[in-house]
Amino acid sequence: MITLYGGLRSRASRCAWALNELGVDYQRDLLPDGGHKKPEYLKINPAGKAPALKDGDVVMSESLAINLYLARKYDNGLWPSSEADQAAVQQWTIWAACEAEPSALTIAVERFFKPEDQRDEAKAKEAEETLKPRLAYVDSQLKGKKHLVGGSFSIADINVACVLASTMITNVDLSPYPDLKRWLTETAGRAAYTKAREG
Ligand SMILES: N[C@@H](CCC(=O)N[C@@H](CS)C(=O)NCC(=O)O)C(=O)O
């Protein structure tokens, strides 16, 4: 049985989303009470962060890398068949981690996660300025398209949408990017993602 480690509001939900889409059985350890710093978990992920995944002999961390592994191993269409599309999936995944996540996370921290009296709107605005051309880039790539790679839903959609989903609840103005907004609303609105965050 696969074990996914990490709480419902952590990045583990990215991987639960992929597992739910793949229809693979798994158990979830929510790591309550600071479980991510406990010695038994540090054997699974010495970095002391969530998520981690244990699938037989495979023990790994990094949410988006876990998703690539799962999509390839338990492929039900999430992992594209052509080499060109597989390359595009990897490109989008690295893009999400390097180009989108730092700014999206800063905005979420400063507008959502921190207690109200500790939030720094100037930092959030600065991050939003950084994110804008990147949102425009995704928008341009989705013109007339339902999905990021090939003609069907793939792990690229999950890996990019799970990073950008927070923009929908952190007052980021998505109106200049109608194709991105349409795609993000549809993709992050999938039942498998809702289930991932509800347990
Ligand atoms: N790049 C990592 C980030 C992992 C990460 O920072 N996870 C957070 C939870 S969402 C965590 O474990 N934070 C606790 C800590 O840093 O001590 C990934 O995508 O898996």
The ligand as a Gaussian input file, in Angstrom:
#p B3LYP/6-31G(d) Opt

LIG

0 1
 N        9.530000      21.996000      -2.468000
 C        8.898000      21.199000      -1.460000
 C        8.404000      22.095000      -0.324000
 C        8.022000      21.279000       0.891000
 C        7.525000      22.168000       2.032000
 O        8.070000      23.261000       2.289000
 N        6.507000      21.676000       2.730000
 C        5.943000      22.398000       3.861000
 C        4.473000      22.029000       4.017000
 S        3.512000      22.508000       2.627000
 C        6.632000      21.962000       5.123000
 O        6.861000      20.796000       5.322000
 N        6.902000      22.928000       5.985000
 C        7.412000      22.655000       7.300000
 C        8.798000      23.112000       7.483000
 O        9.389000      23.681000       6.532000
 O        9.296000      22.915000       8.575000
 C        7.738000      20.391000      -2.079000
 O        7.149000      20.879000      -3.079000
 O        7.445000      19.292000      -1.631000

